[in-house]
Amino acid sequence: MKKENSNYIVRQPIRNAQKQTIGYEILYCGENLTFDETGAGKEFAAADTVYNFLTQNTGRALRGSLNFMTFTPTLLMKRTPDLFDRSELVIQIDDNVIVHPAALAVVQEYAAKGYRVAVNEFQFLPRYLGLLDTIDYLKLNFSAMSEKKLRDIIEIAHGLKKLCIAVNVDTEALYSLAEELSVDAMEGTCVADKLATKTHSSGYMQSNFFRLIVAMSREEPDIVEVERMISVDAALSYALLKLANSCYFARRNRATSVRQAIMTVGLSQLRQWVYLLSANNAENEMDKDSEEFLKLSLLRGTFCSELVRFAPGMPITKSDAYLMGMFSTLEYLIDAPLEEILAEIPVPEEVKAALLRREGKAGQLFELALCYERADWNGVAAATEALGIPASLLTGTYFACVDEVNTTWSQLTSPRPEGT
């Protein structure tokens, strides 16, 4: 059987010293994404793939945020940065651009127009020094450089008013070093882990919760609207499922979805429950870290529920897959171990096994979502092969989910209507 060529594109958060997400790095990779001096044909084919994808998607999934993207000489010569507004793009370049006179001239042209520029694997070498007036960000590989070299570069860079971003911060030691050296921002798996350890909060998404209160105040609430509002908040979904399956509402068949939980509790009790939560929530406003995790849980849930459609023989439903992704962040939103949390609600055993031990086909599906999120392309390849999911569908599906989540989040976090 002919092996399928697969090209992947994903975005990962970059967080500043105040633990705020300042933008997203756009990462792309695949079998034909090989950039080297001898592979001009491959480099052009790769650039063509990325260019075609961005042409179709920058107007939706990549709008409204600061995108850090590495441009190869071919992408620059194709004028790919024109697809982005200059307020939404940082043009990242590697050494292959710096030694390419025509491509470097394009970078300097964009910088003159107001685009920001970052250099990957920056070093104080002669060929880099002529660019210092053009460069805004220095990307430093913390997993490949000595502490002394990093310290020297950061000290000089800050003296020149340049911002330093630590990349590949994948261990506790590197995270501590990045903090010690006062980098301006960082990215890597440990950055997300550190966010997780400090997120614990029982607050709910404020503007969405307000709309839920308004919806429940109506004489005849719209059940579909109420279900949607609860479903986008992992902590709220968990709280309702726990309530519906408590002894007070003991039934022969336990509620395993938000819709079933609403029907079990009933509108009268649901209204009282929402008002009770609102009193507690008023003094427990959600911080930015919790919001970031809620947004991540919403993306995971949406992505997992879409992936189910392409995986033959999956033992869980689309709804189960959505809850699996949503609940994957619960231990960071609720101060308790995930095993203890899942014991409180009747999610399918396949979902529990997937979340706790990555077992079964559901576990492989969840692992696929996590690998894609982390840009672990080897893990993605192994998971798609095991599940029988066409790898070529992943990037389009992922960014369709990003677009859906961005739209939903914008609606849920927009200012409260005047007079309400």
Secondary structure, 3 states (H helix, E strand, C coil): CCCCCCEEEEEEEEEECCCCEEEEEEEEEECCCCCCCCCHHHHHHHHHHHHHHHHHHCCCCCCCCCEEEECCHHHHHCCHHHHCCHHHEEEEECHHHHCCHHHHHHHHHHHHCCCEEEECCCCCCHHHHCCCCCCCEEEEECCCCCHHHHHHHHHHHHHCCCEEEEECCCCHHHHHHHHHCCCCEECCHHHHHHHHHCCCCCCCCHHHHHHHHHHHHCCCCCHHHHHHHHHCCHHHHHHHHHHHCCHHHCCCCCCCCHHHHHHHHCHHHHHHHHHHHHHHHCCCCCCHHHHHHHHHHHHHHHHHHHHHHHCCCCCCCHHHHHHHHHHCCHHHHCCCCHHHHHCCCCCCHHHHHHHHHCCHHHHHHHHHHHHHHHCCHHHHHHHHHHHCCCHHHHHHHHHHHHHHHHHHHHHHCCCCCCCC
